[in-house]
Amino acid sequence: MRHACLVVFLIAMPLFAQPVPRRIVRPGSMSFADMAEGAVKQAVEQFTILKKTSDRDIDVLQHLRNADAALTDPMQPANSIQKAVDEVAEARQVEEDTHNGMPEFAVVQGLMRVQHELSDANLGPSTADFGHLRAVVHSDGIGPASRVAVRDASALQAETLAWLRVQQLISDHLHNVSEETGAVLKASEQQ
């Protein structure tokens, strides 16, 4: 009889035990942390696009500066002008590559004007006015390209400041969540 009561007791005991409460997460619902993670991933994708664009703009600016540097040597006018033509052509190719975002209209227009002036000077390199060519490279090429690069830097700086604000908000939220967790655990221990 004792064994029968013990067996019934052992079988009935789990049936009357209270289950551990579980948080039910529906398949379609997301926690706030999951939504924040999704937002961060989306921001990283947007940053990748911005980085490609700014890298392109820096590359174009470097090619234009190389073209300007090539025009500082009037002792070999044909070589200097050809080097400048090659650098401007490379800058235009980089600018018009659509894999790095849409090309900047002002930069493309400036590159076309610079190419036109350099190709005219390439017809008679010994009589080319290197001062005028460098002025055209500066005003029509380097000027618009550097303005675009400064705009990119301003956008990146604004993005940095925005992420610093987000970081502060996350820090404040984590502090609040940890305090609430501590308060709940402390209350649950005081049974």
MOGI-V23775 format. One line per field, one symbol per residue. ss: DSSP state (A for helix, B for strand, O for the rest). Layout:
# MOGI-V23775
ss = ???
This chain:
# MOGI-V23775
ss = OAAAAAAAAAAAAAAAOOOOOOOOOOOOOOOAAAAAAAAAAAAAAAAAAAAAAAAAAAAAAAAAAAAAAAOOOAAAAAAAAAAAAAAAAAAAAAAAOAAAOOOOAAAAAAAAAAAAAAAAAAAOAAAOOAAAAAAAAAAAAAAAAAAAAAAAAAAAAAAAAAAAAAAAAAAAAAAAAAAAAAAAAAAAAOO
